[in-house]
Amino acid sequence: MGFKHWIQAIEVIGLFSIVVALPCFFVGLWGSKMINDLGNFPTKSAQIQMGAGWKILLVEIISFVCLLGLFVFLYNLQNA
């Protein structure tokens, strides 16, 4: 009795990896830009942190909705 669904398993793993890795990439990118800007303009720290904070919050909300959508899709696929 071998595992018969290798292609589907790889697709799900790849999709999950994209949904998790893409927000991590953007948060790291904007976080490093924020730290660089804080080093260059220390008097504008609140403004810089709020600018980066809104972007990061938006990415986190979108990634949560994508993960929730993936869960609902896989749950409905299983019960179909």
C-alpha positions in Angstrom: 0.0 0.0 0.0 1.9 3.0 -1.3 0.9 6.6 -1.2 -1.0 7.4 -4.4 -1.4 11.2 -4.2 2.1 12.6 -4.6 1.2 15.3 -7.1 -1.6 16.6 -5.0 0.5 16.6 -1.9 3.3 18.5 -3.6 0.7 21.1 -4.9 -0.7 21.6 -1.4 2.8 21.9 0.1 3.8 24.4 -2.6 0.6 26.5 -2.2 1.0 26.6 1.6 4.6 27.5 1.3 3.8 30.4 -1.0 1.0 31.6 1.3 3.4 31.6 4.2 6.7 32.7 2.6 5.4 35.6 0.6 4.2 37.6 3.6 7.4 36.8 5.5 9.4 38.2 2.6 7.5 41.4 2.5 7.6 41.9 6.3 11.4 41.4 6.2 11.8 43.8 3.3 9.7 46.5 4.9 11.2 45.9 8.3 14.8 46.2 7.1 13.8 49.4 5.2 12.2 50.8 8.3 15.4 50.1 10.4 17.5 51.7 7.7 15.3 54.8 7.6 15.3 55.0 11.4 19.1 55.1 11.3 19.1 57.8 8.7 16.3 60.0 10.2 16.1 59.4 14.0 14.0 62.4 14.6 11.2 61.0 12.4 10.9 57.7 14.3 7.2 57.8 15.0 6.3 58.7 11.4 8.6 56.0 10.0 7.3 53.3 12.4 3.7 54.2 11.6 4.4 54.1 7.8 5.9 50.7 8.0 3.5 49.5 10.6 0.5 50.0 8.4 2.1 48.1 5.5 3.1 45.2 7.8 -0.4 45.1 9.3 -2.0 45.0 5.9 0.2 42.2 4.8 -0.6 40.2 8.0 -4.4 40.7 7.4 -4.1 39.6 3.8 -2.0 36.5 4.7 -4.5 35.5 7.4 -7.4 35.8 4.9 -5.4 33.7 2.4 -4.6 31.0 5.0 -8.3 31.0 6.0 -9.3 30.7 2.4 -6.9 27.8 1.8 -8.2 26.0 4.9 -11.9 26.5 3.7 -10.9 25.3 0.2 -9.2 22.2 1.5 -11.9 21.4 4.0 -14.6 21.7 1.2 -12.5 19.6 -1.1 -12.2 16.9 1.5 -16.0 16.8 2.2 -17.1 17.0 -1.5 
